[in-house]
C-alpha cells in the first residue's frame, strides 16, 4: 500500500525532479538536491555502520548549518530518531537530555566540545566511538567529513513508515525539567503540506533560516521548503545581527523569513545606511512566539514594501494551530487568527471540560494531523495535557463572534524572552537555593528588546541585610546552572508581606507581575 513520503524518501525524489535546483546554501557552500541526497546517503550509512538501528536515538548539539540539516534527513532515511539539543544550554542541562533521551550517539560542532567534555565519563549509553565532531578535528571524536567520505551513496535499505518517530525534541516543563516531545514523520508531512497551502509557498521561494534548528519552528519551515523543492539559505543562529540579515536578503533575493518580535525590532532600528538595502524580494514574513504591537506591524510593512505579514500560534506539541492572515492584521489586532488549514477546530474549555461561551476565557485545546505522539517516558503528563483527543499547551484564550482567537494568559506563567520559553519554577529553584533567600518568584516584565525580561522577586531571610545579598550575587549564582536566556536580568527585593499569595500560600505570579508592572 502506498503511503506519504517521509523527508528521506522525498529527498530522493526531489534529487531526480530538481537536478539543478539549489537545496541548501550558506555563506560558503551551495548544494543542489542531488548533491544533498548523496551526502545524506553517506551520512545515513555512516550512522548505521556505528551499530545504530531504527528506533535508536542520535543527539545533535549543533548551531545552524548544512550538517545539522543533513542529520535530520539521514535520520529520516534510517528510522533513527534525532534528538536536537539547544546549543545555549550548559553542561548540566545537556546531560539531563542526553540521559533522559537514551541517546546512543552524539554529533557536536567543535565550539561545543567543552560543554560535552565533563559529561563523557558518565554517559555510558554513548560508546566512545560514537562521538562525532563537525568542524575542527578534536581528540576523541570522529571527524564528520572524514567519517562520511567513503560511505556508500546508495539509498539505505530501511523501511520507515509515516507513524514512526522522527524527532524527540525537548521543551521546558512546568516543573523545571524539560519534556521530550515525540513527533512522527506523519505529523511533519502534514505541516509541510498544510502550511505550503496556507502560506502559498512555491518551488521558486528562497527561505532564510535564522531561527535555531534545535527549535521546532525551524524544523517546520526549513523542511517545508525542501519538501516542495525550494531553496533554503542557512544562517548560524548563535547571534542575530540585523545588518547582516538585510545584506543576505539583498544578495540572495530571499522571499520568506520566520522571525520573532525581537528580531523585527532589531531590524527596524538598524542604521540609515543599512536601511538602504534592497529587500523587495521578500514576499512573506511570519512572526511567532509573542504578540506584535500595532506600531511594529505598521513599521514592518513600511520597511518591507508589499510584504504579506502572517502571525502564527502553536506549540512544539501541536504544530501551528491558528494563523492570522495578512488581510486581518489591522482588523484583528491582538488576535492569533483562526484555525490553520487541517486543524480540526479549536475548543475553549472551562475547568470542567465544558466549552465556554463566545467572549469568555477558558483553556485552549486543539487537535489535528500535526499533533505530537506524547511526552517521552511521561505518560501521566501526556494524559494530563489531553481532554479526550484534544490537546492543550496550557494557554488561556477567548474566541470572538467572528471566530478569531486571542491569547489572554499563559496558564503556567511562562515567560517568553527573545522567543525562548522560560518557566519560572526552573529559575526559582536555583535562586531560591541561595543561603540568603527566604522565598523567590520569577516573572517576566516588559522589555523593549526581548519582549520580556526574566525578573527574580526575592524575599531575603530574616536578619539578612544588603551587605550579605545583592542583585549581582543572585544573578551570578545562576551562571553555571542554566542557559543565559533563563538567568534573571533583574532582581527585586521585597518584604514577605508584599508577596501576593493564595489562601493556601501559593504565590500569585500574575498578581505580582501586575503589581510590579503598574508600579
C-alpha positions in Angstrom: 0.0 0.0 0.0 1.3 3.4 -0.9 1.9 6.0 1.8 3.1 9.5 2.2 6.8 10.0 1.6 8.8 11.0 4.7 11.6 13.6 4.3 14.2 11.0 3.4 12.1 9.5 0.6 11.1 12.9 -0.5 14.7 14.0 -0.8 15.4 11.0 -3.1 12.5 12.1 -5.4 13.5 15.8 -5.4 17.0 14.8 -6.4 15.6 13.5 -9.6 12.9 16.1 -10.1 15.1 19.2 -9.4 18.7 18.2 -10.6 19.8 21.8 -10.9 17.9 23.5 -8.0 20.0 24.6 -5.0 18.5 22.9 -2.0 20.8 24.1 0.8 23.1 27.1 0.9 25.2 29.0 3.4 27.8 31.7 3.3 30.5 29.3 1.9 28.7 26.5 0.1 25.8 25.7 -2.2 24.4 22.2 -2.7 21.9 21.1 -5.3 19.3 18.4 -4.4 21.3 15.6 -6.0 24.4 16.7 -4.0 22.5 16.8 -0.7 20.9 13.4 -1.4 24.4 11.8 -2.0 25.8 13.4 1.2 22.8 12.4 3.3 23.0 8.8 2.0 26.7 8.6 3.0 25.8 10.0 6.4 22.9 7.5 6.8 25.2 4.6 6.1 27.8 6.0 8.5 25.2 6.1 11.3 24.2 2.5 10.5 27.8 1.4 10.5 28.1 2.6 14.1 25.6 -0.1 15.0 22.7 2.3 15.3 19.4 0.9 14.1 15.9 2.1 13.5 14.4 3.5 16.8 17.8 4.3 18.3 18.4 8.0 19.3 21.2 10.2 17.9 21.6 13.5 19.6 23.0 16.7 18.0 24.5 19.7 19.7 25.0 22.0 16.8 24.4 25.5 15.6 22.5 26.1 12.3 24.4 24.6 9.5 24.1 22.4 6.4 25.4 19.5 8.5 22.5 19.6 11.1 20.0 19.6 8.2 21.8 16.5 6.8 21.5 14.8 10.2 17.7 15.4 10.2 17.5 13.9 6.7 19.8 11.0 7.4 17.7 10.1 10.4 14.6 10.3 8.2 16.1 7.7 5.9 17.3 5.3 8.6 14.5 5.4 11.1 17.0 6.7 13.7 15.4 9.3 16.0 17.2 12.6 16.1 17.4 14.5 19.4 18.2 18.2 18.8 19.7 19.9 21.9 19.6 23.7 22.4 23.2 24.9 22.0 22.6 27.6 24.6 22.3 25.1 27.4 25.1 24.5 30.0 26.7 21.1 30.6 24.2 20.1 33.4 21.2 20.8 31.2 22.7 18.9 28.2 23.5 15.9 30.4 19.9 15.6 31.5 18.6 15.5 27.9 21.3 13.0 26.8 20.5 10.7 29.7 16.7 11.1 29.6 16.5 10.5 25.8 18.7 7.3 25.9 20.9 8.8 23.2 23.4 6.3 21.7 25.4 8.8 19.6 26.3 12.5 19.8 27.3 14.8 16.9 28.6 18.2 18.0 30.0 21.3 16.5 33.6 21.9 17.5 32.8 25.0 19.6 30.6 22.9 21.9 33.1 20.2 22.7 33.9 21.9 26.0 30.3 21.6 27.1 30.4 17.8 26.5 33.9 17.2 28.0 32.9 16.9 31.7 29.9 14.6 30.8 31.5 11.9 28.8 32.6 9.7 31.7 29.0 9.4 32.9 27.3 9.0 29.5 27.7 5.2 29.5 25.0 4.8 26.8 27.2 6.6 24.2 30.1 4.5 23.2 33.5 6.3 22.8 33.4 5.6 19.0 30.0 7.3 18.7 31.1 10.9 19.2 31.4 12.9 16.0 32.6 16.5 15.6 31.8 18.9 12.9 34.5 21.5 12.0 37.9 21.4 13.5 39.2 17.9 14.4 39.1 17.1 18.1 40.8 14.3 20.1 38.3 11.5 21.0 35.9 12.4 18.2 35.4 11.2 14.6 35.7 14.0 12.1 32.3 14.4 10.3 33.7 14.9 6.8 36.2 12.1 7.2 33.6 9.8 8.7 31.2 10.1 5.8 33.8 10.4 3.0 34.0 6.8 1.9 30.5 5.6 2.8 28.1 4.4 0.0 26.0 6.9 -1.8 23.2 4.3 -2.3 19.8 4.6 -0.5 19.9 2.8 2.9 17.7 -0.3 2.9 15.5 0.6 5.9 11.7 0.8 5.9 10.5 4.0 7.6 6.7 4.4 8.0 4.8 7.7 8.5 3.8 6.6 12.0 7.4 6.1 13.1 9.0 8.7 15.4 11.4 11.1 13.6 12.2 13.7 16.2 12.5 13.7 20.0 12.7 17.4 20.9 12.8 18.8 24.4 10.7 21.7 25.6 10.7 23.2 29.1 8.3 21.8 31.6 6.3 23.4 34.3 8.3 21.5 36.9 11.6 23.0 35.5 12.6 19.7 33.8 12.5 19.6 30.0 9.9 17.3 28.5 10.8 15.1 25.5 8.2 15.6 22.7 7.8 12.7 20.3 7.0 13.7 16.8 6.3 11.4 13.9 7.1 11.7 10.2 3.3 11.9 9.5 2.9 15.0 11.8 5.6 16.8 9.9 4.4 15.8 6.5 1.0 17.2 7.5 2.7 20.5 8.5 4.6 20.8 5.2 1.5 20.2 3.0 -0.9 22.3 5.1 1.4 25.3 5.5 2.6 25.1 1.9 -1.1 25.8 1.1 -1.9 28.1 4.0 1.1 30.4 3.2 1.1 29.9 -0.6 4.8 28.8 -0.8 6.2 27.6 -4.2 9.3 25.9 -5.6 10.6 29.4 -6.6 10.8 30.6 -3.0 14.0 31.1 -1.1 13.8 30.7 2.7 16.2 32.3 5.0 16.6 30.2 8.1 17.5 32.3 11.1 15.7 30.5 14.0 17.8 27.7 15.7 17.3 24.3 14.2 17.1 22.9 17.7 13.6 24.6 17.9 10.5 23.2 16.2 9.9 26.4 14.3 13.0 25.9 12.2 12.4 22.2 11.6 8.9 23.1 10.4 9.8 25.8 7.9 13.2 24.6 6.8 11.8 21.3 5.7 8.6 22.8 4.3 10.8 24.3 1.6 13.0 21.2 1.0 9.8 19.2 0.8 8.4 21.3 -2.1 11.7 21.6 -3.9 12.6 25.2 -3.0 15.8 26.7 -1.6 16.9 27.2 2.0 19.7 29.6 3.0 21.0 28.6 6.4 22.3 31.3 8.7 24.2 30.5 12.0 21.8 31.3 14.9 24.2 32.0 17.8 23.8 35.7 17.3 21.4 37.9 15.4 22.9 40.9 13.5 20.2 42.8 11.7 22.6 44.5 9.3 23.9 41.1 8.2 20.4 39.7 7.7 19.5 42.6 5.5 22.7 42.1 3.4 21.8 38.4 2.9 18.2 39.3 1.9 19.5 41.6 -0.7 22.3 39.3 -2.0 20.3 36.1 -2.0 16.9 37.5 -3.1 15.2 35.9 0.0 11.4 35.6 -0.3 10.5 34.3 3.2 11.7 34.6 6.8 10.2 33.4 10.1 11.2 35.7 13.0 10.2 36.7 16.5 9.2 40.3 17.5 12.7 40.9 19.0 14.3 40.2 15.6 11.9 42.6 13.8 12.6 45.2 16.5 16.4 45.0 15.8 15.8 45.2 12.0 13.6 48.3 12.4 16.4 50.0 14.3 19.3 49.5 12.0 21.5 52.4 10.8 20.2 54.6 8.0 22.9 53.1 5.7 21.6 49.6 6.4 18.0 50.7 5.6 19.1 51.3 2.0 19.4 47.6 1.4 17.1 46.2 -1.3 14.6 44.0 0.5 11.9 44.0 -2.2 12.4 40.3 -2.9 10.6 39.4 0.4 7.1 38.2 -0.4 6.0 36.8 3.0 7.0 37.2 6.7 6.0 35.2 9.7 6.0 36.5 13.2 5.6 34.0 16.0 6.3 33.2 19.7 4.9 36.5 21.0 2.2 39.1 20.1 3.1 42.0 17.8 2.1 45.6 18.6 0.2 47.6 16.0 3.1 50.2 15.7 5.5 47.4 15.0 3.2 45.8 12.4 3.0 49.1 10.6 6.7 49.6 10.7 7.4 46.1 9.4 5.1 46.6 6.4 6.7 50.0 5.7 10.2 48.5 5.9 9.3 45.6 3.6 7.1 47.2 1.0 4.3 44.9 -0.4 5.0 42.2 2.1 2.4 39.7 3.3 2.7 39.5 7.1 1.5 36.4 8.9 1.3 35.6 12.7 1.1 32.0 13.9 0.1 30.4 17.2 1.1 26.9 18.0 3.4 24.8 20.1 6.1 22.1 19.8 3.4 19.5 20.6 0.5 20.8 18.4 2.2 22.4 15.4 0.6 25.6 14.1 -2.9 25.8 15.5 -4.1 29.2 14.3 -2.9 31.7 11.7 -3.6 35.5 11.5 -3.6 36.3 7.7 -2.2 39.5 6.1 -5.7 40.9 5.4 -6.6 40.6 9.1 -3.5 42.2 10.7 -5.0 45.6 11.3 -8.6 44.5 11.6 -7.9 41.9 14.4 -5.2 43.4 16.5 -4.2 41.2 19.4 -5.7 38.2 17.7 -3.9 34.9 16.9 -6.2 34.4 14.0 -8.4 31.4 13.3 -7.7 27.7 12.7 -4.9 26.6 10.5 -5.9 24.6 7.5 -6.3 21.0 8.6 -6.7 21.8 12.3 -9.8 20.0 13.5 -11.1 23.2 15.1 -10.2 24.7 18.4 -12.1 24.5 21.7 -12.1 26.8 24.6 -12.9 24.8 27.7 -13.5 25.6 31.4 -12.1 23.6 34.3 -14.8 21.0 33.9 -14.2 20.4 30.3 -17.2 22.4 29.0 -17.0 24.8 26.1 -17.2 28.4 27.3 -19.5 31.0 25.5 -18.1 33.4 22.9 -16.0 36.1 24.6 -15.3 34.2 27.8 -11.9 32.9 28.8 -11.0 29.3 29.0 -8.2 26.9 28.2 -7.4 26.5 24.5 -7.5 22.9 23.1 -6.9 21.7 19.6 -6.5 18.6 17.5 -5.4 17.8 14.0 -2.8 15.9 11.9 0.2 18.0 13.2 -0.3 16.7 16.8 2.6 15.0 18.6 2.6 11.4 19.9 3.1 12.1 23.6 5.9 13.0 26.1 8.8 10.6 26.3 8.6 8.5 29.5 5.9 10.8 30.8 2.6 9.0 30.3 0.9 10.8 33.1 1.9 14.3 31.8 0.7 13.2 28.3 -2.7 12.1 29.7 -3.0 15.4 31.7 -2.4 17.5 28.6 -5.3 16.0 26.8 -9.1 16.2 27.1 -10.1 13.2 25.1 -8.4 13.7 21.7 -8.0 17.4 22.3 -4.6 18.8 23.4 -3.8 21.9 25.4 -0.4 23.6 25.8 -1.9 25.4 28.9 -2.8 28.7 27.3 -5.9 30.7 28.3 -7.8 32.2 25.5 -11.1 33.6 24.3 -13.0 33.5 21.0 -14.8 36.4 19.4 -18.0 36.5 17.5 -16.2 36.2 14.2 -14.3 33.1 15.2 -11.0 34.6 15.9 -8.9 33.7 19.0 -7.0 35.8 21.4 -4.5 34.5 24.0 -5.3 36.0 27.4 -2.6 34.5 29.6 -0.2 31.6 29.9 -1.7 29.2 32.3 1.7 28.2 33.8 3.1 31.8 33.9 5.6 31.0 31.2 8.0 33.8 30.2 8.9 34.5 26.6 12.2 36.3 26.2 13.6 36.8 22.8 11.5 33.9 21.5 12.8 31.5 24.2 10.4 29.9 26.7 11.3 30.2 30.4 9.3 28.6 33.1 9.5 30.4 36.5 10.0 27.3 38.6 13.3 26.5 36.9 14.8 29.9 37.8 13.1 29.9 41.3 14.8 26.6 42.1 18.2 28.0 41.5 17.8 31.4 43.0 15.8 30.0 46.0 18.7 27.7 46.8 20.9 30.6 47.8 21.6 30.6 51.5 20.3 34.1 52.0 17.0 33.7 50.1 13.8 33.0 52.0 11.4 33.0 49.1 11.5 33.7 45.4 9.1 34.2 42.5 10.2 34.6 38.9 8.1 36.7 36.5 8.5 38.3 33.1 8.4 42.1 32.9 8.2 44.1 29.7 11.4 44.7 27.8 11.8 46.8 24.6 14.5 44.5 23.1 13.5 41.0 24.3 9.7 41.4 24.7 10.0 40.2 28.3 13.0 40.0 30.6 13.3 37.4 33.4 13.0 39.1 36.8 13.5 37.4 40.2 11.5 38.8 43.0 13.2 37.8 46.2 12.3 37.8 49.9 15.6 37.7 51.9 15.8 35.5 55.0 15.1 37.3 58.3 18.1 39.2 59.5 19.9 39.2 56.1 20.8 42.8 55.2 22.0 44.4 52.0 25.7 43.6 52.9 25.1 39.9 52.5 22.9 39.7 49.5 22.5 41.9 46.4 21.3 41.7 42.8 24.6 40.7 41.2 25.3 37.9 43.7 22.0 36.2 42.8 22.5 36.7 39.1 26.0 35.2 39.3 24.7 32.2 41.3 22.7 31.1 38.1 25.7 31.4 35.8 26.8 27.8 35.6 23.4 26.3 36.3 21.3 27.4 33.4 21.4 28.9 29.9 21.9 32.7 29.6 18.5 33.5 28.4 16.9 31.9 31.5 19.0 33.9 34.0 17.4 36.9 35.7 18.2 40.2 34.2 16.9 42.0 37.3 16.4 41.1 40.9 13.8 42.9 43.0 13.8 42.6 46.8 10.5 42.8 48.7 9.2 42.2 52.2 7.4 38.9 53.0 4.0 40.6 53.3 4.4 42.1 49.8 4.4 38.7 48.1 0.9 38.0 46.9 -0.4 34.5 47.7 -3.5 32.4 47.7 -5.1 31.4 51.0 -3.1 28.2 50.8 0.2 30.1 50.5 0.8 29.6 46.7 2.4 32.7 45.1 0.2 34.5 42.7 2.6 35.2 39.8 0.0 37.1 37.8 -0.8 39.5 40.7 2.9 40.0 41.4 3.5 40.8 37.7 0.6 43.3 37.6 1.8 45.0 40.8 5.3 45.5 39.5 4.3 46.5 36.0 1.9 49.1 37.4 4.5 50.2 40.0 
